Amino acid sequence: MFLHLGGDKVALKKDIIAILDYKKGFSAINKDFMEIARDEGFIETISEEGKEKSFVITSEKIYISPISCSTLKKRSVGGFSIE
């Protein structure tokens, strides 16, 4: 099953590690993690600047999404399947 992350991006639900609120801030270790991920090219922004609502951490990338954590959670319950 897939989860629509915003824009034209989807991720396999089994590959999603965490969905974090963008506006709640980060602990020092999370900030370090995000800096390293940005430096290594693992972050992909799919929202317009100023409209970021969540980080979606997958096994391949970290997406900055314009969709809130609660909406992504609701979507993950229903989801859709392509077979």
C-alpha angles and dihedrals in degrees: 000000000000135000120212108227099185136282107027096323127116131171132200107255091225089059095054112105101175144349113210132187110251096209099049093075130225140268117246093263092050090050089053090049092051093047091053091046090051092048091049093048098247096126121089119185114213097169132075116258110276094020098082113134108162147011116228111199114200132173089262108031147358113242124201102213134196089215121092123243092246093053092048089050091052090049092050092058093057103026126151135253132220115197 
